[in-house]
């Protein structure tokens, strides 16, 4: 069975684009306004997407079904696998009483909740993003913030907003490596161009993060710390991306930011110190069920093992070995190379690959699992206790795994049916205003697929082809897809569900719709600012584009 995508199935492109928004509108509307539970909202969005693909776009039903199954499988591996093991590592630390020690030591750096948010949600989250990506930093940062005493909704919101500026270089530069491969543009130039856009937002985001947390007056109280965290990260991000490449940008920048912030707080304290308020009943970290007497440094073992394993797993040589040994890849039945993407998205009709890597043992999630198990043994827990804790973790996230599978099924259905491309083409048809809308296409791609890498696969060639037709720089427009995409990371369904899961289990834990409402306008505003920057780089500062 073979099928070529069509992008204007009804009337002109504008009418088709409005129709193509129905699955997204259904999902977000049910979540945000009707407070429908996330898995039911995802199922409704999937049914709308499937009906649109089959009855309007003419996609054969077997291909639509295969795309949905492919998406659901990807939702479980690696996304669901990462979430299970991230929460397992956190729960192990809490149950053994070691997280209380971590909490005290972080409070020793600063007892001010705003600086703790900068340190965990922005700087440490960027390190995890650089090494792993795929929702891991949201899971880890959210769990850490909850353990420190942050309210669940606040922890979810801060983890999502903090995980923005580093996304384009996440997972050792995977989004840009993919973009270069898809577009046949120079990797070094793409890395440099993104490195001439995102550092500005790396400086803005710490201020934005604290403003969203504590208001304008609260942000002014710690503006020097925001400046130190942002400038140290942004300057390093610029230097590494322009003079080394995309691989280590986040890891090095995050390390510099953490060290700079910790050193700065040794000599500076905010005048209006804002410690974390005593949480109401039911929201405090759980009382340890298996308290362990151990030296203070052992409290960091889960996080030390986590950082080491995640970093090693991301190294190309190690990753290649593990994938060859433990990640068999197979072509998705019915779907692989059965669908053609056609002009103007690409220069000529191109069959879409659909190969699934069952990365059960080589995925980042396995690095998390090993970190937890080894830490448990070092803390002298028996295998039976570790297994029991893992079982409780699976029970806790079972509904969320279903939700993520349905969310990714929806995303893959829109991708392979071409409905998301219809929306991208509508934005690409804006002529002179295209530089402003170029990053919004990337934002749309990440909001739909949950990944800057997937957005670059989906829209990278569209950006290149449109730029060539309009006489604009393909490097600038392709890079803008990735830079704009990072602002969509905080509202994609996958990230929203992850944030909701890791902050769940308390009396005032937010549902997915509440989390979405708390960050939606932050995402839109930052994406629009990226559009303004790209417009200025196109028409006012064209010399900023690498030659």
KATA-V534909 format. One line per field, one symbol per residue. phi: phi as a letter, one per 40 degrees, with the letter a starting at -180 (. if undefined). psi: psi as a letter, one per 20 degrees, with the letter a starting at -180 (. if undefined). burial: b if it has 24 or more other C-alpha atoms within 12 Angstrom, else e. A space follows every 10 residues. Layout:
BEGIN
phi->???
psi->???
burial->???
END
This chain:
BEGIN
phi->.babcbbbcb gccccccccc cdcccccccc ccbbfccdcc cccccccccc cccccbcgcd dccccccccd ccccccbbcc cccdcccccc ccccccgccc cddcccccca cccccccccc ccccdccccc cbgfgdcccc cccccccchc cdcccccccc cccbdcccbc ffgddcdccc cccfcccccc cccccbbcdc ccccddccdc cccbgccccc cbdccdcccc ccccccdccc ccbbiccbdc cccccccccc ccccccbbbc cbdbcccccc dgbcdccdcb dbcaddcccc ddccddcccc cccccdcccc cccccbbcbb ccdgccfcbc cbdccbcadb cccabbcccc cbcddccccc dccccccccg ccdccccccc ccccccbccc cccccccccc cccccccgcc cdcccccccc gdcddccdcc ccdcccdcbg acccccccbd cdcccccccc gbcccccccc cccccccccc bcdccccdcc ccbcgbcbcc ccccccccbd cccccccccc dcccccccbb bcccccb
psi->pqppqqimhp bahgghgghi igggggghgh ghhikqqghh gggghggggg ggggigikpp ghggghgggg ggghhhoigh hggghghggg hghghijhhh ggghhhhhgp iphghhgggg hfghhhghgh hgbkighggg gggggghijq qghgggghhg hhmfhihhjr lljgghgggh ghikqpghhg ghghijghhg hhhggggggh ghgjrghhgh hkhhhggggg ggggghgggg hhjgaigjgg gggggggggg ggggihipqq hmpnrpqoqr piiqqqpphm pppqqhhihi ghhggggggg gghipggggg ghghhjmppq ppqhhpkipp prqjhrhrpp ppqnppomlg hirhhhgggh gggghgghjk qqhghggggh ghgghhjghh ggggghghgg ghghghhjhh hggghghikj chjghhighh ggggghhhhj phghhhggig hgggggghhi krohgghghh ggghhhiihi jqhghggghh gijrjrhkpq rhhggghhig hgggghghhg ggghghhghg lhiipp.
burial->eebbbbbbbe eebeebbbbb bbbbebbbbb bbeeeebbbb bbbbbbbbbb bbbbebbbbb bbbbbbbbbb bbbbbbbbbb bbbbbbbbbb bbbbbbbbbb bbbeebbebb bbbbbbbbbb bbbbbbbbbb bbbbbbbbbb bbbbbbbbbb bbbbbbbbbb bbbbbbbbbb bbbbbbbbbb ebbebbbbbb bbbbbbbbbb bbbbbbbbbb bbbbeeebbe bbbbbbbbbb bbbbbbbbbb bbeebbbbbb bbbbbbbbeb bbebbeeebb eeebebeeee eebbbbeeeb ebeeeeebbb bbbbbbbebb bbbbbeeebe ebbeeeeeee ebebbbbbbb bbebbbeeee ebebbbbbbb bbbbbbbbbb bbbbbbebbe beeeebeebb eebbebbebb bbbbbbbbbb bbbbbbbbbb bbbbbbbbbe eeebbbbbbb bbbbbbbbbb bbbbbbbbbb bbbbbbbeee ebbbbbbbbb bbbbbbbbbb bbbbbbbbbb bbbbbbeebb bbbbbbbbbb ebbbebbbbb bbbbbebbee eeebbbe
END
